[in-house]
Amino acid sequence: MRVSRPEGLLMVLGGAVALAFVACDTDNTPQVRILSPTAGAAVTMTSDLTVPFVISANDFSLKAPSDCGTETRCGMAYLNIDGDACNQPGKPYNNVLAEGKLGQDFVVGALFQYCPPSQRYGTHNVTVSLRTPDGKSVAGAGGAPATATISLVTQMP
């Protein structure tokens, strides 16, 4: 089977992009990325005041705390909106993600119903951080906490 030039070019470019992502993660240090929405985006919340976030966790397993066993790179991802301003009552996070496998992309909802009603719409900083089963920050690159933060603008559903 013969591959035409445009298709062949796409296969080469796709391979180069895949290699670039692999090359970015050579230090085996836990890290988290926010893939969507993008920084600065204007997003419309769902009717239940949620904005879905797609995140990626590398060199870290997202699991329920009781499922980590002796794994040292295992725990949860906390999502916070504007620091602690929109946390669930009595919790150190707005939402938590505790299930997944290495190298996969995950969806976690930012739950704006926990923000004061007057602060639900407008500019927000959303942070996703990797946490140990007991809730402590996970060290990422250079020993800094493994976190990712973006700013976005929320709009009414």
Secondary structure as GFF3:
##gff-version 3
##sequence-region A 1 157
A	DSSP	alpha_helix	5	24	.	.	.	ID=ss1
A	DSSP	beta_strand	31	36	.	.	.	ID=ss2
A	DSSP	beta_strand	42	44	.	.	.	ID=ss3
A	DSSP	beta_strand	50	58	.	.	.	ID=ss4
A	DSSP	beta_strand	61	62	.	.	.	ID=ss5
A	DSSP	three_ten_helix	65	67	.	.	.	ID=ss6
A	DSSP	beta_strand	74	81	.	.	.	ID=ss7
A	DSSP	beta_strand	95	97	.	.	.	ID=ss8
A	DSSP	beta_strand	105	111	.	.	.	ID=ss9
A	DSSP	three_ten_helix	112	114	.	.	.	ID=ss10
A	DSSP	three_ten_helix	117	119	.	.	.	ID=ss11
A	DSSP	beta_strand	122	131	.	.	.	ID=ss12
A	DSSP	three_ten_helix	141	143	.	.	.	ID=ss13
A	DSSP	beta_strand	147	155	.	.	.	ID=ss14
###
